[in-house]
Amino acid sequence: QVQLVESGGGLVQAGGSLRLSCVASGRTFSNYAMGWFRQAPGKEREFVAAISSNSGRTQYIADSVKGRFTISRDNAKNTVYLQMSDLKPEDTAVYYCAAVRSASYQYTFLQSADYDYWGQGTQVTVSS
């Protein structure tokens, strides 16, 4: 089992920045590809960003946040980050991190169904 705990959410004005963190425990973190998803009220869960296992050499960012969000990982800290800048009111959502064991150091996973483990989510609210 892998346990995931997100943090870093909050209330921010449009144009501001936040960095979300997701700390993993229970297994060797570097063996897992990681992803961030978000879900706004009344909407389906949406892919945001993904990073491959091991060194995280491959990242994929959704078009809706490309150029504003970046994903990274620190295996020594068992943590994946989502750096969010130039936030917009439409970025308001609960943000979830997710993990899936992956032997491919180059592959990222873009579908929520690909992931086996999920955190409880952290709320991000962007005011206009």
C-alpha atoms as an extended CHARMM CRD file, in Angstrom:
* protein
*
       128  EXT
         1         1  GLN       CA              0.0000000000        0.0000000000        0.0000000000  PROA      1               0.0000000000
         2         2  VAL       CA              1.0000000000        3.5710000000       -0.6670000000  PROA      2               0.0000000000
         3         3  GLN       CA             -0.3200000000        6.4170000000        1.4220000000  PROA      3               0.0000000000
         4         4  LEU       CA             -0.4330000000        9.8890000000       -0.0940000000  PROA      4               0.0000000000
         5         5  VAL       CA             -0.9350000000       13.1380000000        1.7820000000  PROA      5               0.0000000000
         6         6  GLU       CA             -1.3430000000       16.4320000000       -0.0500000000  PROA      6               0.0000000000
         7         7  SER       CA             -0.7290000000       19.8670000000        1.3940000000  PROA      7               0.0000000000
         8         8  GLY       CA             -0.1930000000       23.4370000000        0.2780000000  PROA      8               0.0000000000
         9         9  GLY       CA             -3.6540000000       24.3690000000       -0.8570000000  PROA      9               0.0000000000
        10        10  GLY       CA             -5.3880000000       27.5460000000        0.1930000000  PROA      10              0.0000000000
        11        11  LEU       CA             -6.9800000000       30.7810000000       -0.8880000000  PROA      11              0.0000000000
        12        12  VAL       CA             -5.0430000000       32.9630000000       -3.3220000000  PROA      12              0.0000000000
        13        13  GLN       CA             -5.8260000000       35.9220000000       -5.5060000000  PROA      13              0.0000000000
        14        14  ALA       CA             -5.8210000000       35.6250000000       -9.2610000000  PROA      14              0.0000000000
        15        15  GLY       CA             -2.2950000000       35.9160000000      -10.5890000000  PROA      15              0.0000000000
        16        16  GLY       CA             -0.8170000000       34.4220000000       -7.4490000000  PROA      16              0.0000000000
        17        17  SER       CA              1.1380000000       31.2390000000       -6.9030000000  PROA      17              0.0000000000
        18        18  LEU       CA              0.9290000000       28.1190000000       -4.7810000000  PROA      18              0.0000000000
        19        19  ARG       CA              3.0500000000       25.0070000000       -4.4630000000  PROA      19              0.0000000000
        20        20  LEU       CA              1.2730000000       21.7870000000       -3.6540000000  PROA      20              0.0000000000
        21        21  SER       CA              3.1560000000       18.9140000000       -2.0600000000  PROA      21              0.0000000000
        22        22  CYS       CA              2.2750000000       15.2540000000       -1.8810000000  PROA      22              0.0000000000
        23        23  VAL       CA              4.2190000000       13.0580000000        0.5070000000  PROA      23              0.0000000000
        24        24  ALA       CA              4.1690000000        9.3220000000       -0.0980000000  PROA      24              0.0000000000
        25        25  SER       CA              4.8020000000        6.5210000000        2.3570000000  PROA      25              0.0000000000
        26        26  GLY       CA              4.6100000000        2.7530000000        2.4230000000  PROA      26              0.0000000000
        27        27  ARG       CA              6.6760000000        1.7570000000       -0.5850000000  PROA      27              0.0000000000
        28        28  THR       CA              9.7780000000        2.8210000000       -2.5070000000  PROA      28              0.0000000000
        29        29  PHE       CA              8.6700000000        6.1660000000       -3.8440000000  PROA      29              0.0000000000
        30        30  SER       CA             11.0100000000        6.2090000000       -6.8420000000  PROA      30              0.0000000000
        31        31  ASN       CA              9.2810000000        3.1180000000       -8.2640000000  PROA      31              0.0000000000
        32        32  TYR       CA              6.0490000000        5.0620000000       -8.7400000000  PROA      32              0.0000000000
        33        33  ALA       CA              4.9040000000        7.3640000000      -11.4680000000  PROA      33              0.0000000000
        34        34  MET       CA              2.9240000000       10.2490000000      -10.0350000000  PROA      34              0.0000000000
        35        35  GLY       CA              0.1240000000       12.4580000000      -11.1970000000  PROA      35              0.0000000000
        36        36  TRP       CA             -1.9460000000       15.4350000000      -10.1770000000  PROA      36              0.0000000000
        37        37  PHE       CA             -5.6470000000       15.7290000000      -10.9020000000  PROA      37              0.0000000000
        38        38  ARG       CA             -8.2850000000       18.2420000000       -9.9150000000  PROA      38              0.0000000000
        39        39  GLN       CA            -12.0200000000       18.2930000000       -9.4960000000  PROA      39              0.0000000000
        40        40  ALA       CA            -14.1510000000       21.4130000000       -9.4180000000  PROA      40              0.0000000000
        41        41  PRO       CA            -17.6940000000       21.3820000000       -8.0040000000  PROA      41              0.0000000000
        42        42  GLY       CA            -20.0980000000       19.7620000000      -10.4200000000  PROA      42              0.0000000000
        43        43  LYS       CA            -17.3320000000       18.7090000000      -12.7880000000  PROA      43              0.0000000000
        44        44  GLU       CA            -15.5000000000       15.4910000000      -13.5010000000  PROA      44              0.0000000000
        45        45  ARG       CA            -11.9960000000       14.8510000000      -12.2510000000  PROA      45              0.0000000000
        46        46  GLU       CA             -9.4800000000       16.3930000000      -14.6480000000  PROA      46              0.0000000000
        47        47  PHE       CA             -5.8840000000       15.4890000000      -15.3960000000  PROA      47              0.0000000000
        48        48  VAL       CA             -3.3910000000       18.2490000000      -14.5660000000  PROA      48              0.0000000000
        49        49  ALA       CA              0.1550000000       16.8680000000      -14.6680000000  PROA      49              0.0000000000
        50        50  ALA       CA              2.1560000000       13.6600000000      -14.5370000000  PROA      50              0.0000000000
        51        51  ILE       CA              5.7430000000       12.6480000000      -13.9800000000  PROA      51              0.0000000000
        52        52  SER       CA              7.4980000000        9.3750000000      -14.6510000000  PROA      52              0.0000000000
        53        53  SER       CA              9.0390000000        7.1380000000      -12.0420000000  PROA      53              0.0000000000
        54        54  ASN       CA             12.6760000000        7.1070000000      -10.9430000000  PROA      54              0.0000000000
        55        55  SER       CA             14.2720000000       10.4330000000      -11.8900000000  PROA      55              0.0000000000
        56        56  GLY       CA             11.0960000000       11.8840000000      -13.3540000000  PROA      56              0.0000000000
        57        57  ARG       CA             12.7690000000       12.5210000000      -16.6860000000  PROA      57              0.0000000000
        58        58  THR       CA              9.3990000000       12.6960000000      -18.4230000000  PROA      58              0.0000000000
        59        59  GLN       CA              6.6500000000       15.1090000000      -17.4730000000  PROA      59              0.0000000000
        60        60  TYR       CA              3.3460000000       15.8690000000      -19.1110000000  PROA      60              0.0000000000
        61        61  ILE       CA              1.2830000000       18.9550000000      -18.4350000000  PROA      61              0.0000000000
        62        62  ALA       CA             -2.3340000000       19.4400000000      -19.4640000000  PROA      62              0.0000000000
        63        63  ASP       CA             -2.9100000000       22.0960000000      -22.1080000000  PROA      63              0.0000000000
        64        64  SER       CA             -5.2060000000       24.0080000000      -19.7650000000  PROA      64              0.0000000000
        65        65  VAL       CA             -2.3210000000       24.7420000000      -17.3790000000  PROA      65              0.0000000000
        66        66  LYS       CA              0.7110000000       24.4860000000      -19.6390000000  PROA      66              0.0000000000
        67        67  GLY       CA              3.0990000000       27.3710000000      -19.1390000000  PROA      67              0.0000000000
        68        68  ARG       CA              1.6900000000       28.0520000000      -15.6520000000  PROA      68              0.0000000000
        69        69  PHE       CA              2.0760000000       24.7400000000      -13.7790000000  PROA      69              0.0000000000
        70        70  THR       CA              5.0860000000       22.4880000000      -13.4050000000  PROA      70              0.0000000000
        71        71  ILE       CA              5.5150000000       19.0980000000      -11.7730000000  PROA      71              0.0000000000
        72        72  SER       CA              8.6210000000       17.7810000000      -10.0860000000  PROA      72              0.0000000000
        73        73  ARG       CA              9.6750000000       15.1150000000       -7.6380000000  PROA      73              0.0000000000
        74        74  ASP       CA             12.2030000000       14.7180000000       -4.8630000000  PROA      74              0.0000000000
        75        75  ASN       CA             12.7690000000       11.0370000000       -4.2080000000  PROA      75              0.0000000000
        76        76  ALA       CA             14.8910000000       11.7350000000       -1.1440000000  PROA      76              0.0000000000
        77        77  LYS       CA             11.8300000000       13.3890000000        0.4210000000  PROA      77              0.0000000000
        78        78  ASN       CA              9.2570000000       10.9880000000       -1.0480000000  PROA      78              0.0000000000
        79        79  THR       CA              7.4890000000       14.0350000000       -2.3930000000  PROA      79              0.0000000000
        80        80  VAL       CA              5.9690000000       15.1990000000       -5.6430000000  PROA      80              0.0000000000
        81        81  TYR       CA              5.2660000000       18.8740000000       -6.1780000000  PROA      81              0.0000000000
        82        82  LEU       CA              2.8900000000       20.9000000000       -8.2920000000  PROA      82              0.0000000000
        83        83  GLN       CA              4.1010000000       24.4600000000       -8.7050000000  PROA      83              0.0000000000
        84        84  MET       CA              1.2200000000       26.6690000000       -9.7970000000  PROA      84              0.0000000000
        85        85  SER       CA              1.6830000000       30.2350000000      -10.9640000000  PROA      85              0.0000000000
        86        86  ASP       CA             -0.5010000000       32.8840000000      -12.6110000000  PROA      86              0.0000000000
        87        87  LEU       CA             -3.4900000000       31.2240000000      -11.0120000000  PROA      87              0.0000000000
        88        88  LYS       CA             -6.9300000000       31.8890000000      -12.4340000000  PROA      88              0.0000000000
        89        89  PRO       CA            -10.3840000000       31.5310000000      -10.8720000000  PROA      89              0.0000000000
        90        90  GLU       CA            -10.9980000000       28.5230000000      -13.1390000000  PROA      90              0.0000000000
        91        91  ASP       CA             -8.1430000000       26.7210000000      -11.3640000000  PROA      91              0.0000000000
        92        92  THR       CA            -10.3390000000       26.5280000000       -8.2600000000  PROA      92              0.0000000000
        93        93  ALA       CA            -10.7640000000       22.8560000000       -7.3790000000  PROA      93              0.0000000000
        94        94  VAL       CA             -9.7570000000       20.0890000000       -5.0340000000  PROA      94              0.0000000000
        95        95  TYR       CA             -6.3580000000       18.8490000000       -6.1490000000  PROA      95              0.0000000000
        96        96  TYR       CA             -5.4370000000       15.2020000000       -5.7720000000  PROA      96              0.0000000000
        97        97  CYS       CA             -2.1610000000       13.4160000000       -6.1970000000  PROA      97              0.0000000000
        98        98  ALA       CA             -2.0530000000        9.8320000000       -7.3810000000  PROA      98              0.0000000000
        99        99  ALA       CA              0.5150000000        7.0540000000       -7.7180000000  PROA      99              0.0000000000
       100       100  VAL       CA              1.0100000000        3.9820000000       -9.8570000000  PROA      100             0.0000000000
       101       101  ARG       CA              3.9250000000        1.5650000000       -9.8200000000  PROA      101             0.0000000000
       102       102  SER       CA              5.8360000000        1.8550000000      -13.0720000000  PROA      102             0.0000000000
       103       103  ALA       CA              8.9160000000        0.0760000000      -14.3870000000  PROA      103             0.0000000000
       104       104  SER       CA              9.1400000000        2.4970000000      -17.2870000000  PROA      104             0.0000000000
       105       105  TYR       CA             11.2600000000        5.4840000000      -16.4080000000  PROA      105             0.0000000000
       106       106  GLN       CA              9.9630000000        7.3410000000      -19.4460000000  PROA      106             0.0000000000
       107       107  TYR       CA              6.2330000000        6.8250000000      -19.2450000000  PROA      107             0.0000000000
       108       108  THR       CA              3.6120000000        9.1140000000      -17.7800000000  PROA      108             0.0000000000
       109       109  PHE       CA              0.0180000000        8.1970000000      -17.0470000000  PROA      109             0.0000000000
       110       110  LEU       CA             -2.7380000000       10.5900000000      -18.0400000000  PROA      110             0.0000000000
       111       111  GLN       CA             -5.9340000000        8.7860000000      -17.0750000000  PROA      111             0.0000000000
       112       112  SER       CA             -7.2870000000        8.6030000000      -13.5490000000  PROA      112             0.0000000000
       113       113  ALA       CA             -8.0840000000        4.9270000000      -14.0910000000  PROA      113             0.0000000000
       114       114  ASP       CA             -4.3610000000        4.2540000000      -14.5340000000  PROA      114             0.0000000000
       115       115  TYR       CA             -3.6140000000        5.1120000000      -10.9130000000  PROA      115             0.0000000000
       116       116  ASP       CA             -3.8850000000        2.7820000000       -7.9580000000  PROA      116             0.0000000000
       117       117  TYR       CA             -3.4050000000        5.1380000000       -5.0330000000  PROA      117             0.0000000000
       118       118  TRP       CA             -4.9210000000        8.5140000000       -4.2470000000  PROA      118             0.0000000000
       119       119  GLY       CA             -4.5520000000       11.1910000000       -1.6230000000  PROA      119             0.0000000000
       120       120  GLN       CA             -7.4310000000       12.8590000000        0.1620000000  PROA      120             0.0000000000
       121       121  GLY       CA             -7.0780000000       16.1040000000       -1.7720000000  PROA      121             0.0000000000
       122       122  THR       CA             -6.2830000000       19.7080000000       -0.9520000000  PROA      122             0.0000000000
       123       123  GLN       CA             -8.5220000000       22.6570000000       -1.7430000000  PROA      123             0.0000000000
       124       124  VAL       CA             -7.2710000000       25.4570000000       -3.9670000000  PROA      124             0.0000000000
       125       125  THR       CA             -9.4580000000       28.5410000000       -4.2530000000  PROA      125             0.0000000000
       126       126  VAL       CA             -8.5390000000       31.4000000000       -6.5530000000  PROA      126             0.0000000000
       127       127  SER       CA            -10.4100000000       34.6480000000       -6.0650000000  PROA      127             0.0000000000
       128       128  SER       CA            -10.8980000000       37.1430000000       -8.8520000000  PROA      128             0.0000000000
